[in-house]
């Protein structure tokens, strides 16, 4: 691993990881702006900007963008999260200048043609409708809304039909001008490349970015609550959560290991007890999501309506039990899964580019792999048991449920009853 970092005069940071044996390069621009930076009236604009990025610039039409990158066998893509938006490409190493030129063009010279805006608005509204038809997606959007009610972090990334319908060319230009500034952007690349050559390209191409530092997101407060949606589905989808660690929290890696022990694989407690022994559901897992100032630790299960009443006590029982008897063997398995994932990510230029960009944006530096492994290795069974106590003791609780909620045995219990089950 050969990471180099250069900060340009305008504030743009160039981060690279040279992988000389590769004939390809992954390169992208990560912007520290996502759904949680939006005002209420802007809900969904970050995602719409991502869609509009490839729809034409002052120099290139939408077709020209697609043709230029595909002529050299490369591809372009983008994605939006709650805290960042990324635009990236993968090309043969000799075509890196073209990829950088296209990325710089779309981030500085997009025209947001009204006809393209209208066309893409319809695409996004269809995407919103498709998401609403996917209950195992909806349940997670609802979970964040229940955890952070009335807050930007609790809003979906896609926006709503109403908000998206109201965005025009001026809204997109205004938001990009306000939020897409050089000090809040990272140009990251991994694969076959020369760092100084990329720095020179960045200096030549990214000359129009605003130099002011943009404002951060409003602080999030995990409040808890519930959202229940009775729908005629074959399965009941359940997600529940407690406040988890931030990226900077000393328990960040403990939470990852805890998640693996509880519900991270086929040997995990939830998979073995809920699926293998009891046959209560097909899909069950634990997850830990971290943000800049808060986090979410949760469980998900999709089950037949008649199993809901039986499932909940099993979930609460396993979550409580891990704080009493987590053992070194299962913790070692969870650590091994995390370490393998980290090491496997080093073998992919796209994963590596994403990793170094996110680490720099979160920590202000790229964390060496040895440091990451050391942090994971430091988590033992005692730390996992302690984290269970931190998670459950007197904490707020969030629940989302969608599907048939009144099954055999009374179905899904009241919020207060559920909160009591998961508290210690």
N, C-alpha and C positions, 0 to 999 in steps of 0.2 A: 504494500500500500504506500503510495507516494503522493500525499496530499500537499497542495500548494495553495496559498491564499494571497490575493492582491486586491486592495481597495483602490478604486479609481478616484480621480479628483472630484467627480460629480457625486460620489458616495456609493456607486454600484460596486458590489463585491463579486469578484471572480474566484470561484473555488473549483479546483480540479483534482482528480485522482487518476494519475496516469497508469494505464494497463497496457504496456508496450506490446504484449503478445496478441492483442486484439486488432482486427482489421476494421472494426466498427467503432463509432463514438456515439454516446448518448449525451445530448446537451439540452439544457432548458433554462427558463427563467422562472424563478419562484418569487411570488409577490406576497408580502405579509398582509394580505387583505383577503378576507373571506366573508362568509355569511354573518358572522357575529359583529362585523364592523359596520353593518348596514343600519341606517335609521329605519323606523317602521315603514315609512313610505317607499324605502328603497329595497324592501324585502324581495330577494331574488335577483337583484341587479348584478351581483358578482358572478353568478352562474350565467346570466344572459351575456355578460361581457365575454366570458369564456367561449360561449357559442359563437359570438360575433367576430371573434378574433381572426377567423380564417375566411371571412366573407368579403374581403376586398380592402385594399389600401390605395394610397395615391398613386402607387407604381404598379400594383398588381390587382387583377380581378380575382374573384374567388376561384375561378377555373385555373387561372395562371398559377396561383399558390399551389393548388393540388397537382397541376401538371409538372411544375418545376421540381417539387420534392419527389414525385413518383417517377420522373424521368431518370433520376439517379438511384432509384430503388429504395428510397427512404420513406419514412412516414412521420406525420405530425399528429399530435394529440394534445389534450388539455384536460384538467380536472379542477374542481372547486371543493374545498373543505370549509369548515367553520372558521378556520384561522388563516388559510392561505389559498392562493390560486396559482396553478402551475401550467406553463406552456412548454412543450418539449418535443424533441425530434430525435430520431435515431437514423444515422447515415453511415456510409463507408467513411473511413477516416479522412480520405482526400476531399470529401464533400462537406467537411465541417464548415468552411467559410460560407457556403450556400445556406446551410441550416441556420447559422448565426445571422446572416443577412435577412432571412425570412422572419426569424423571431424578432429581430430589431424592427423590421418593417411593420409587423402587425401590432407591436406594442407602442409604436410612435406615430404611425401614419394611417391607422385604420380610419375609413371614411364613414362607416355606419350608414351606408346608403339606405334611405327610407324603405325602398322596396325589399331589400335584404332583411331589414329589421322586421318588417311585417311577415315575411316568409318564415324567419327563424322564430318569431313569436308563436306562430302556429305550431312549429316543431316542439317548442318548450311546453306549450300548453298540452300537447299530446303526451309529452314526457311526464308531466304532472298527473295527467289522467291515468297513465300506465302505472305510475308509482302508487296511486290510490287504489288501483286494482291488485296490488301486490301486498297482501297483509303482513308478510314477514319483513317488509320494508317499512310500512306504515307504523308498525308497533315500535320501531326504534325512534322514528320521528316523534311519536307520541310520548315516548319515554323521556326524551330530552325536554319536551314541552312540559311534562309533569314535574320534572326535576327543577327546571328553571322557568317557571311560569311568568309570562309577560316580559321576558328578557330576550335579547338577540340570540344568545346561545340556545335558547329553547325553540327557536324558529327553524323551519326546514330550510335546507340549502336551495331548493328549487324555487321557492317563492310560492305565491298563490296565483290562481287565474286572474284575480282582480288586480294584483300588483303588477304582474307581468304584462297584462293588457294595457297598463298605463304608461309603460316605458317608451320613450321616444329617443330620437337621435341625440337631442340635447342632454337628456338624462344620462345616457351612456358616456358621452364626451365629458360631461361634468364630473361624473363619478371617477372616471379614469384619470382625469386631470387632478382630482383631489387626492386619490389614493395611490396611484401608480407613480411613486417618486423613487429616484435612484437609491437613496439611503435605505429604503425598505425593500430592495430587490436583490436577489442573488442569481448570478449567472453560474450555473454549475454544470460540469461535464466530467464524464468518466469514460475510459476506453483508450483507444489509440489517439493520442494527442500530444501537443507540446504546449505547456502552460503559457509561456511567454507569447507564443503565436496567438493563442486565444485572447490574451490580454490586449494585444495590439488590435485584434479584430473588434473587441469590445470598445476600445477607445475610439476606433474609427466609426463604428456603427451606432453606438448608443449615445448620441450627442444631444438628443432632444428631450431627454427625460428631465422632469422637474427636479430641482435639487433640494427642495424643502423636505423635512422629515414629517411624515403624516402622523396623525393622532392614533393612539392605541384604541383597543375596544373597551367598552364599558365593563367594569368588573362584574363578574357573574357571582350569584349567590345561590347555592344549592338549597332549595326550600322544600322540595318533595310535595307529593300529592298523587292524584291518580287521574287517568283518562281511560274510560271503558267505552267500547263501541260494540254494541250487540249487532252482529251481522250473520247472515245465513251462509256459513262456511262449513267445510268438512272438518276443519280443525279449529281449535282455540289456540291463539298465539298469545303468549305471556312473556312480559319482560319486566324485571324489577331491578332497582338499583339503589345504591347508597353513594354518598360522596366519596370519591377516590382521590388519589394523590395528583398534584401538579407534576409537570416535567421535572421541576427542581426539587421536589420533595424527596427526602432521604428514603422514603418507602416506595419510590417509583418502581424499583426493580423487585422489591418484596411483593408488590401487588401483581407484577407480571408472573412471578413464580407461584404465588398463591392462586392466581387464575388458572395456571396450568395444572396444579394439583387438584383443584376443585372440578374444573370442567374444560380442560385443554386438549384432550385426546382420548383415544379408546381405552387407555388404562386409568383415566381420571375417575374420581369418585362419582361424579354425576353420571357419566356414561355407564359405568359399571352398575351402579345401584338403580338408576332410573330406567335405562334402556335394557341392559343385559339381564339383570335379575328380575325386574318387575314388568318390563315390556310396556311402560307407560307412554312412551313417545319415540318418534324416530329421531328427532333433533333436539339436543339439549347441550348447552355450553355456557361457560362463564367468559366474561370479557372485562378488560380494564382499559378505559379511554382516558387519556390525560390531555389537559389544555394548559394554557399559560398560567391561569390563576385558579383552577379547580380541576376536578376529575370526576369520572363516573365509574364505579365498579358494579357490574350487574350480572344477571343470569337471564337466559332465554330458554324457553321450551315451547315446542309446538305439540299439542296433544289432542286426542279425541275428547269431545265435550264430556263424556261420561267418566273420564279419568281426572278431570280438573280437581275435584275435591280430594282425591287420593294423592295427587301429585304435589300439591302445595306443602303438606306436612313433610313429605320426603325431601323437598328442596330445602326447607328451613332446617330440617334435622341434619342434613349433610353440611350445610353452611355452619351451623353451630358446632357440630362434632369436630370439624377440622381444627377449631381453636383449642380442642382438648387433646387430640391424639395425632396430629400431623406427624409423620415419621420421616426419618432421613432418607429412606429408600425412595418414597414417592416424590420427595422434594428433589432428590438427585435426578429423577427422571424428568421432572419439569424443567430443571436447570439445563439438562442435556438438550431438550427440545428447543429452548430459547437460544442456546449457544449454536446449535446446528442451523437454526434459522438465520442467525447473524452471519455465520461463516458462508452459508449458501448464497446470501445476498451479495457477498463480495465477488462472486463469480459472474454476476450479471452487471453489465455496464449501466443498464437502465435503473436497476435497484440501487446501485452504488451512487449514481448521480442524485437520485431522489434522497438517499440517506444523507449524503454530505450537505445537500441544500437544506434539508430540514434541521439537521444538527446545528448548522451554522445559524440559522434563523432563530432557533430555540436557545442555544447555549452561547452563541457568539464565537464558537470554535467547532472544529470537527473532532469528535471523540475518537481516539485511537482504539482499534479493535481490542487490544490487550486491556485497556481500561474498562471497556464494556464487559468483557469476559470476567474480569476481576470483580466488578460490581455484582454480576449475576452469581458468581461463585461464593460471594460473601453471604448470600441468603441461605440460612439453614432452617431446620424444622422449628427451632425456637422463634425465629423471626416470623415465620409463617403463622405460628400460633398467636404471637403477639399482634400481628396484623389483623387477624380475625377479631380479636377483642377491640381493637381500634375501630374496625369497620362497623361493628354492630352495637357498640355501647352508646346508647342515647343519641343515635344519629337519625337524621331525617330519612324518609323512605319514599321512593317513587315507584309507581306501578303503571304499566299500560297493558291493556288487554283488548283483543279484537277477535270476534267470532261468537259462537254460541257460549254464553256465560252462565247459563243455568242448566247444569247437567245433573247426573245422579249424585246423591249425597249432598245436595244443596248448591252445587256449582261453586263459583268463585266467591269466597267469603268477603265480608265487608273490609274496607280499608283499615279500620281500626283493629279488626281481628288479625288481619295479615301483618300489620305493623307490630303487633304484640308477639306474633310468632317469630319474627325475625330479630327482635330486640333481646338484649341480654342485660 
